Amino acid sequence: MQQVLEAAERIFVSLTGYTGFDRDLSQEILVVVLTCVSAEQQQAYVRQLEAFAEAGRERLVQLYGKYGRAGSSRTRATAT
């Protein structure tokens, strides 16, 4: 799992330029994701994750800009 977590962080920073990667949250998510992937597939998962990020790079950057940390479409809590 450590290799996948490191790859996810590397990809996140390269796509967003933001260094505030949430390792704890990502680790919680990966625990669930990796239960859906066999042990043999987990070995190749880093390469698949990198290929996915590279193929969808432009779209992922746009999505992060729209919905990410300071994106305009983020839901904001309002006092009532």
N, C-alpha and C positions, 0 to 999 in steps of 0.2 A: 504494500500500500504506500510505503514511503516514496517510491519512485513515481507513482501516479500523482501523489500530492505535490511533489517537487515539480513535476511537469505541468500540473495545473497552475501552480503559482507562476512559473516561468511564462506560460502562455498568457495568463491574466495580465501580468505586468507588460508583456510585449504588445498586447492588444490595447491596453488602456493607458499605459504610462503611469498608472496609479500603483504605488508601492504598499498600499494598505490591504494586502491580501489577508483574508480572514481564515487562517489555517484551521482553527477549531471548527468553524462552520463547514469548511470544505471537507475536513476529516469526517464529520458526522454524515455528510452527504455521500462521501465515497464508501463508507461502510455499507450503506444501502445499495449504491450502484454496483459495487463489486460483488455483492451476493448474487447478482443477476448474471455474472460472468464466470465461466468455469476457470479453474486454476490455470489451465493451458492458455485460455484466452487472456487472462490477466497479464501474462508475460508480454503479450503483444499490445496490450491496451494503451501503453504510453505512445507507441508509434501511431496507433489509430487516433488517439486524442490529438496528437500533433498534426496528423494529416487532416483531420476534421477542422481544426483551427485554421490551418493554412488555406484550405479550400474555401472556407467561409469567412476569411479574415475581414473583408470589407463589410460584410453584413454584420458580423459580430461587433466590429468597431461602431457601426451605426446604432446597433441595439444598445450597446453600453452607453453611448452618448445620449440616447433617448431615455433609457430606463435605469441606467447605472447610478452611481453615487450621487451626482448632482443633476441628473437628467430632469428635463422639464415635465415629463409624464409621471414622475414619482408621486405616489399617494402621500399627501401630507395630512397630518392630524390637525383638526381644527377644534377650537374650544366652542362648546355650545352652552 
